[in-house]
Amino acid sequence: MSLYSTTTTEKSYLLIAIGLLVLYIFPYVWLGEGAHLTIHDNLDSDFLYLYLLKITHTAFDFDLNTVIPNVMSSGLGAKLSFSGIPRSAFRTGLNLEVLSFWLLPPYMAQVVNFSAIHAIGFVGMYLLLKKYILQEPNWAFTRVALAFLFALVPGYIVHGISVSGQPLLLFTFLNLLTKQSRWSDWLIIILFPFYSFFVWAGLFICIALGVIGLANMIQRRKINWLYINGLLLLSVLYLGSEWELIYGFINQTYISQRVEFDYSQLRSMRLMDSLRRSADLFIWPMFNTGAFLTLGIFLVAGLGAWRAYRKPDFHSAKWLISLIFLAGLICLIHGFYHYLVVWLGDSSLGLKFRVFQFDRFYFLLPTLWFFLFALALRQFQANGRWSQLFLIGQLVLMLVANKEWRINLGKMTGYITEAQYPSFRAFFAENQFAQIRDYIGKPQADYRVICVGMHPSVAQFNGFYTLDSYQNNYPLPYKYAFRKIIATELAKGTRQMRVYYDGYACRAYLYTAELGMNYLFGKTQHKALNHLQINTDALVDLGGKYIISAVPIQNAAENRLRLEKVFDEPESYWRIWLYRVDNKTLYPRL
């Protein structure tokens, strides 16, 4: 049967699956900006970066000398001079997500990408299963169900199709490998690098495809130039799409704070802890790749391997066991990667391995697990009770894994409130921050702010120029200049807080011993700072003029801070205390 021909029954399955996907997307459309979006590594950073390129008019700026001054730059009259974050540290303007955020309002861009990414995951897995794994007509229900389940993988939208697009890309390259390619396969290869991210997954996808092609050519003892050309095209386009970032990494156009990542402090050097870290990843893949409990698939694969061995079908048993071990190997690479980085030390190679995380093969795990699941189900009767039970069980696990979706379902039904999980609208609080901007009454580029008890992305989204930020890559000298502001609070705080800043420092936040490493204090939490000790001189040296605080600072005067006004707004998650920084010492230092 042709790949592109389907029975009436299978068409019905596909229509049902598409309808369910529409229902999956529906809460985000119905709630609009009242929907909750994941904050960690999303609204606090990657989502903001995409929007920042729009409001700074640098989305399509490819000049390596361009900087974005809204973040980590010193203000007017500052003693220290920092110009901001190099544009090359952000996503390339050749990326389709950057284009979508430039064309659309930010929340709408999020929903459009959310829909496209999950739809591509469904289509890609369905095509892969139909042509290469579950080809027979009696597997129609299973392959549609598996494609639907894969579409529910809760990956981070800011990564594009880095994860969800892998089955579609694998389908394309298997077509090249079997010399059944069509023009659409080449179109997929051409577009894929521009809707995914080389740093997170692209490099590891190319390596995996290279291994697959090499193994096949060794087995057949024949070079497949069609496959090689496809892989070369994909690799070249990846390099072209991210050339600014790659050029900066190779030539070190600036010294990044990442060169001081201290893996010996950030990760335990104990053998058992590393094994536990690997086991955790095996059971529950990394949150930003699409985290879900894999134990069900693992048990089905193990049972499938045993049944294949008993038949005997040694070929299938070998494949199932090999893929389980491959997943385990990827997890071990991640769990023990820090040993390699520490061993290489400050050598040139060591710095490269420290700055660029070469252990991110775990971005391949969701596709690998579902590929394994499909192969394992072949050992059971198509549409049999065991297959149906396994699929239903995995559906339950996928719904449990979709925390963001479940929160929005709770918001629709009234079981979850804004105080528990802020909506997009409440988190970014545009009306409230417009009031703060108007109260200050000066161009936002003329002064710098710093945030307390909240993510600086909120202020950045609203056009404020912040000294603090969550940045994966920024000039190293800024790390030291900023640390002077929080040195006393780091000393008072926990060892974890000090290590997190000194050994990582992607979050250059105004840490305090009293608040700890919590950055989300809403108006209903009634928290306060009573013993804040910041280096106000260091803050002034960077041009800091205002503190935007989600909690009241009871000893503000001791830190040369003067309360200007308290801002409250019904739709906002925050109550904001705006403090002005006094340049001159109010009290003599003891």
C-alpha positions in Angstrom: 0.0 0.0 0.0 1.3 3.5 -0.8 2.3 5.8 2.0 -0.1 8.4 0.7 -3.1 6.1 0.5 -5.3 5.6 3.5 -8.4 3.5 4.2 -11.6 5.1 5.2 -11.2 3.8 8.7 -7.7 5.2 9.0 -9.0 8.6 7.8 -11.5 8.5 10.6 -8.7 7.8 13.1 -6.8 10.7 11.7 -9.7 13.1 11.9 -10.3 12.0 15.5 -6.7 12.6 16.4 -6.7 16.0 14.7 -9.8 16.9 16.6 -8.2 15.9 19.9 -5.1 18.0 19.0 -7.5 21.0 18.4 -8.9 20.4 21.9 -5.4 20.2 23.3 -4.7 23.7 21.8 -8.1 25.1 22.7 -7.4 26.3 26.3 -4.6 28.6 25.0 -7.0 30.1 22.4 -10.0 30.3 24.8 -8.0 31.9 27.7 -5.9 34.1 25.5 -3.5 36.1 27.5 -5.3 34.8 30.6 -3.5 31.4 30.0 -0.5 30.4 32.1 2.7 29.8 30.3 5.7 28.1 31.8 8.0 30.6 33.5 11.2 28.6 34.1 13.5 28.9 31.1 10.7 30.4 29.1 9.0 33.6 30.2 12.0 34.4 32.4 14.4 34.0 29.5 14.0 32.4 26.0 10.5 33.7 25.3 11.7 37.2 26.4 14.8 37.0 24.1 12.6 36.5 21.1 10.4 39.5 22.0 13.5 41.6 22.9 14.8 41.3 19.4 11.5 42.8 18.2 11.4 45.8 20.5 15.1 46.6 20.0 14.7 46.4 16.2 17.6 43.9 16.0 15.8 40.8 14.8 17.4 41.0 11.4 20.6 42.7 12.4 23.6 40.5 11.4 26.3 42.9 12.4 28.7 41.2 14.8 29.3 44.6 16.5 25.7 45.2 17.3 24.8 45.1 21.0 21.4 45.1 22.8 21.6 47.9 25.4 18.3 47.0 27.2 20.1 44.3 29.2 23.2 44.5 31.4 24.3 47.9 30.2 25.4 50.8 32.4 23.3 53.9 32.5 24.0 57.6 32.1 26.6 59.0 34.4 27.8 55.5 35.4 31.4 55.1 36.5 31.6 51.7 34.8 31.0 51.2 31.1 29.1 48.2 29.8 27.3 48.5 26.5 24.9 45.5 26.8 24.7 42.0 25.4 26.2 41.2 21.9 23.4 40.6 19.4 25.2 37.4 18.3 24.4 35.8 21.7 20.7 35.7 20.7 18.8 33.7 18.2 19.6 34.3 14.6 17.3 36.5 12.5 17.1 33.6 10.0 15.0 31.6 12.4 11.3 31.2 11.7 10.4 31.8 15.4 12.2 35.1 15.4 10.2 36.0 12.3 6.9 34.9 13.9 7.6 37.1 17.0 8.5 40.0 14.7 5.3 39.7 12.7 2.8 38.9 15.6 2.0 40.0 19.1 4.0 37.9 21.5 1.2 35.8 22.9 -0.2 35.2 19.5 3.2 34.2 18.2 3.4 31.7 21.1 0.1 30.1 20.3 0.9 29.9 16.5 4.3 28.2 17.3 2.7 25.9 19.9 0.1 24.8 17.3 2.7 24.3 14.5 5.2 22.5 16.6 2.7 19.9 18.0 1.2 19.5 14.5 4.6 18.8 13.0 5.3 16.3 15.7 2.1 14.5 14.9 2.6 14.5 11.1 6.2 13.5 11.3 5.7 10.5 13.7 2.7 9.3 11.7 4.7 9.3 8.4 7.6 7.6 10.0 5.5 4.9 11.6 3.4 4.3 8.4 6.3 3.8 6.1 9.0 2.3 8.2 7.7 0.7 11.4 4.0 -0.1 11.4 3.3 -0.4 7.7 0.5 -3.0 7.6 -3.1 -1.8 7.4 -4.1 -3.5 10.7 -1.7 -1.2 12.5 -3.6 1.9 11.4 -5.1 2.7 14.8 -1.8 2.1 16.7 0.3 4.3 14.4 -2.3 7.2 14.6 -2.5 6.8 18.4 1.3 6.8 18.8 1.6 9.9 16.5 -1.0 11.6 18.7 0.8 10.7 21.9 4.1 12.0 20.5 2.4 15.2 19.6 1.6 15.6 23.3 5.3 15.6 24.3 5.5 18.9 26.3 8.6 20.3 24.8 9.6 24.0 25.1 8.1 26.0 22.3 11.1 28.3 22.2 13.2 25.4 20.8 11.0 25.2 17.7 10.9 21.8 16.2 14.3 20.8 17.6 12.5 17.9 19.3 9.1 17.5 17.7 10.5 17.7 14.2 12.9 14.8 14.6 10.6 12.0 13.4 9.8 14.1 10.3 13.5 14.6 9.6 14.3 10.9 10.3 11.5 9.9 7.8 13.1 12.2 5.3 16.6 10.7 5.7 15.3 7.2 5.7 13.8 8.0 2.3 17.2 9.1 1.1 18.8 6.0 2.6 16.3 3.7 0.7 16.5 6.0 -2.4 12.8 6.8 -2.3 13.2 10.5 -1.9 10.8 13.1 -3.3 11.2 16.9 -3.7 9.3 17.3 -0.4 12.2 15.5 1.5 14.7 18.1 0.2 12.3 20.9 1.2 12.1 19.5 4.8 15.9 19.4 5.0 16.2 22.9 3.7 13.6 24.3 6.2 14.5 22.3 9.3 17.6 24.3 10.4 15.5 27.5 10.3 12.9 26.2 12.7 15.1 24.5 15.2 18.2 25.5 17.2 21.7 24.2 16.4 23.0 24.7 19.9 20.3 22.7 21.6 19.7 19.9 19.2 21.0 20.5 15.7 24.6 19.3 16.2 23.4 16.1 17.9 20.8 15.5 15.2 23.5 15.7 12.6 25.8 13.3 14.5 22.9 10.8 15.0 22.0 10.9 11.3 25.7 10.5 10.4 26.0 7.4 12.6 22.8 5.9 11.0 24.0 6.6 7.5 27.5 5.2 8.2 26.2 2.0 9.8 23.9 1.4 6.8 26.7 2.0 4.3 29.1 -0.3 6.1 26.4 -3.0 6.2 25.7 -2.6 2.5 29.3 -2.0 1.6 28.2 0.8 -0.7 28.4 4.6 -0.5 25.0 6.3 -0.6 25.8 9.7 -2.1 22.2 10.8 -1.9 22.2 10.4 1.9 25.6 12.1 2.2 24.5 15.0 0.2 21.4 15.4 2.3 23.4 15.4 5.5 25.9 17.8 4.1 23.1 20.1 3.1 21.5 20.0 6.5 24.8 20.6 8.2 25.8 23.5 6.0 22.4 25.2 6.4 22.7 24.8 10.2 26.1 26.5 10.1 24.7 29.2 7.9 21.6 29.8 10.0 23.6 30.2 13.2 26.8 31.6 11.8 27.0 34.6 14.2 26.9 32.4 17.3 29.2 29.8 15.9 31.7 32.4 14.7 31.7 34.0 18.2 32.2 30.6 19.8 35.1 29.6 17.7 36.9 33.0 17.6 35.8 34.2 21.1 34.7 37.7 19.9 34.2 38.3 23.6 35.0 36.3 26.8 31.8 34.7 28.0 30.9 34.2 31.6 30.4 30.5 30.6 34.2 30.0 30.7 33.9 30.1 34.5 31.2 27.4 34.7 32.5 25.3 37.6 31.2 21.8 37.1 33.0 20.5 40.1 30.8 22.7 42.3 27.6 22.7 40.2 27.5 18.9 40.1 28.4 16.3 42.6 31.6 14.5 41.9 30.4 11.4 43.7 30.0 8.3 41.5 26.6 7.4 43.0 25.2 10.9 42.5 26.3 10.8 38.8 24.6 7.4 38.4 21.5 8.8 40.0 21.5 11.8 37.7 21.7 9.4 34.7 18.9 7.2 36.1 16.7 10.3 36.7 17.2 11.3 33.0 16.4 7.8 31.9 13.2 7.7 33.8 12.1 11.3 33.1 13.8 13.2 30.2 15.0 16.7 30.6 12.2 19.3 31.1 13.1 21.4 28.1 13.2 18.5 25.7 9.8 17.2 26.7 9.6 15.5 30.0 7.4 12.5 30.6 7.6 9.2 32.6 9.3 6.6 30.4 8.9 3.6 32.7 5.8 2.4 30.8 7.7 2.4 27.5 10.7 0.8 29.2 8.6 -2.1 30.6 6.7 -2.6 27.3 10.1 -2.7 25.5 11.5 -5.2 27.9 8.4 -7.4 27.6 8.5 -7.0 23.9 12.2 -8.1 23.7 11.4 -11.1 25.8 8.5 -12.1 23.6 10.7 -11.6 20.5 13.4 -13.8 22.0 10.8 -16.5 22.7 9.4 -16.6 19.2 12.4 -16.7 18.3 12.8 -13.3 16.5 16.4 -12.5 17.4 16.5 -9.5 15.0 13.7 -7.7 16.8 15.0 -8.6 20.2 18.4 -7.2 19.3 16.9 -4.0 18.1 14.8 -3.5 21.2 17.6 -4.2 23.6 20.0 -2.1 21.6 17.7 0.9 21.7 17.2 0.6 25.4 21.0 0.5 25.9 21.3 3.5 23.6 18.9 5.5 25.7 20.9 4.5 28.8 24.2 5.5 27.1 22.8 9.0 26.3 21.8 9.3 29.9 25.2 8.2 31.1 26.9 10.8 28.9 24.9 13.5 30.5 25.4 12.1 34.0 29.2 11.9 33.7 29.9 14.8 31.4 31.2 17.0 34.2 34.0 14.6 34.9 35.4 15.2 31.4 35.1 19.0 31.8 36.8 19.0 35.1 39.5 16.7 33.9 40.2 18.9 30.8 40.5 21.9 33.2 41.4 25.3 31.7 42.9 23.9 28.5 41.7 25.3 25.2 39.6 22.1 24.7 38.4 22.2 28.2 37.1 25.7 27.8 35.2 24.7 24.6 33.6 21.8 26.4 32.7 24.1 29.3 31.1 26.8 27.2 29.3 24.5 24.8 27.5 21.5 26.4 28.4 18.6 24.3 26.2 16.2 26.4 22.9 17.4 24.9 22.3 14.1 23.1 19.4 13.9 25.5 17.4 16.1 23.1 17.1 12.9 21.0 15.4 10.9 23.8 11.7 11.7 23.2 11.9 10.5 19.6 14.1 7.5 20.6 11.6 6.4 23.3 8.6 6.6 20.9 10.6 4.8 18.2 11.3 2.1 20.8 7.6 2.0 21.9 6.5 1.4 18.3 8.9 -1.4 17.8 7.9 -3.0 21.0 4.2 -2.9 20.2 5.0 -5.0 17.1 5.5 -7.9 19.4 1.9 -7.8 20.4 -1.3 -8.2 18.5 -2.4 -5.2 16.5 -5.4 -3.6 18.2 -5.2 -6.4 20.8 -6.1 -5.7 24.5 -2.5 -5.5 25.5 -1.7 -2.9 22.9 -4.7 -0.9 23.7 -3.9 -1.0 27.4 -0.3 0.2 26.8 -1.6 3.1 24.7 -4.2 4.1 27.2 -1.6 3.9 30.0 0.8 6.1 28.0 -2.0 8.6 27.3 -2.5 9.0 31.0 1.2 9.5 31.5 1.4 12.1 28.8 -1.6 14.1 30.2 0.1 14.0 33.6 3.4 15.2 32.1 1.6 18.2 30.5 1.6 20.4 33.6 1.1 23.7 31.7 -1.9 22.3 29.8 -3.4 20.9 33.0 -3.0 24.3 34.7 -4.8 26.0 31.9 -7.6 23.4 32.0 -7.8 24.2 35.8 -8.0 27.9 34.9 -10.9 27.3 32.5 -12.8 25.4 35.1 -12.0 27.8 37.9 -10.1 25.3 40.1 -6.8 27.2 39.6 -6.4 30.9 40.5 -4.0 33.7 39.4 -2.4 33.6 42.8 -1.4 29.9 42.3 -0.2 30.2 38.7 -0.1 33.7 37.1 -1.4 34.1 33.6 0.7 35.6 30.8 -1.2 38.9 31.3 -0.7 38.9 35.1 2.9 38.0 34.9 4.0 40.7 32.5 1.5 43.2 33.9 1.8 45.7 31.1 -0.7 48.2 32.6 1.0 48.3 35.9 4.5 48.8 34.4 3.1 51.5 32.1 2.1 53.3 35.3 5.6 52.9 36.7 7.1 54.2 33.4 4.8 57.2 33.4 5.5 57.9 37.1 9.3 58.0 36.5 8.6 60.2 33.5 11.9 59.9 31.7 12.9 58.0 28.6 13.6 54.4 29.6 17.0 54.4 27.9 18.1 57.2 30.3 18.1 55.1 33.5 18.7 51.6 34.7 16.6 49.5 37.1 17.2 46.4 39.1 14.5 44.0 40.3 13.9 42.2 43.7 11.7 39.3 44.3 10.7 38.9 40.6 12.2 38.0 37.3 13.8 40.9 35.5 12.2 39.6 32.3 9.0 41.3 33.4 10.6 44.8 33.4 12.5 44.0 30.2 9.3 42.9 28.4 7.9 46.3 29.4 10.8 48.3 27.9 12.9 48.9 31.0 16.6 48.7 30.8 17.8 46.3 33.5 21.1 45.7 35.2 20.0 42.2 36.2 19.0 39.5 33.8 18.9 35.8 33.0 21.3 35.4 30.2 23.0 32.2 29.0 25.8 34.1 27.4 27.2 37.5 28.3 30.6 39.2 28.8 32.5 37.9 31.8 33.6 41.3 33.3 29.9 42.1 33.9 29.7 39.1 36.2 32.2 40.6 38.5 30.8 44.1 38.4 27.4 42.9 39.3 28.6 40.6 42.0 29.8 43.6 44.0 26.2 44.7 44.5 25.2 41.4 46.1 28.5 40.3 47.7 27.2 40.7 51.3 24.0 39.0 50.6 25.8 36.1 49.0 28.0 35.8 52.0 25.0 35.7 54.3 23.1 33.3 52.1 23.4 29.6 51.6 26.4 27.8 49.9 24.0 26.8 47.1 23.3 30.5 46.4 27.0 31.4 46.3 27.9 28.4 44.1 25.0 29.1 41.8 26.3 32.6 41.2 30.1 32.1 41.2 30.0 28.8 39.3 27.1 29.5 37.0 25.9 33.2 37.0 23.5 32.9 34.1 21.0 34.5 36.5 22.6 37.8 37.5 19.9 38.6 40.0 19.7 40.7 43.1 19.9 37.7 45.4 19.1 38.1 49.1 19.6 35.8 52.0 16.0 36.3 53.2 14.4 35.5 49.9 16.8 32.8 48.8 16.6 31.6 45.3 13.0 32.3 44.8 12.2 34.9 42.1 8.3 34.8 42.2 6.7 36.8 45.1 3.1 37.7 44.2 0.9 40.2 46.0 -0.8 37.4 48.0 2.4 36.2 49.7 3.1 39.1 52.0 6.9 38.6 52.2 9.2 41.5 53.2 12.9 42.2 53.4 14.0 43.3 56.8 17.8 43.0 56.7 18.8 43.8 53.1 22.5 44.7 52.7 23.5 45.7 49.2 26.5 47.6 48.0 24.7 50.7 46.9 28.0 52.3 45.6 28.4 49.3 43.2 24.8 49.7 42.1 25.4 53.5 41.4 28.6 52.7 39.6 26.6 50.7 37.1 24.1 53.5 36.7 21.3 52.0 38.8 18.6 54.6 39.5 15.6 52.5 40.7 14.7 49.2 42.4 11.5 47.6 41.2 10.7 45.3 44.2 7.9 42.7 44.6 8.4 42.9 48.3 8.7 45.9 50.7 12.2 46.7 51.9 11.8 47.6 55.6 15.4 48.9 56.0 15.4 50.8 52.7 17.1 53.9 54.2 20.1 51.9 55.4 20.7 50.9 51.8 20.2 54.5 50.5 16.9 53.7 49.0 13.9 56.0 49.1 10.4 54.6 48.5 8.7 56.5 45.7 5.4 54.8 45.3 3.6 51.5 45.7 1.9 50.3 42.5 -1.0 47.9 42.5 -3.2 46.8 39.6 -6.1 44.3 39.7 -5.0 42.2 36.8 -1.3 42.1 37.9 0.3 39.2 39.8 2.6 41.7 41.5 2.4 44.5 44.0 5.4 46.8 43.2 7.4 49.0 45.5 9.4 51.5 43.5 12.6 52.7 45.3 14.9 55.4 44.1 18.6 54.9 44.6 20.3 57.9 46.2 23.8 58.6 44.8 25.2 60.1 48.0 25.6 58.3 51.3 22.9 59.2 53.8 24.5 57.6 56.7 28.2 57.3 57.7 29.6 53.8 57.3 30.8 52.1 60.5 
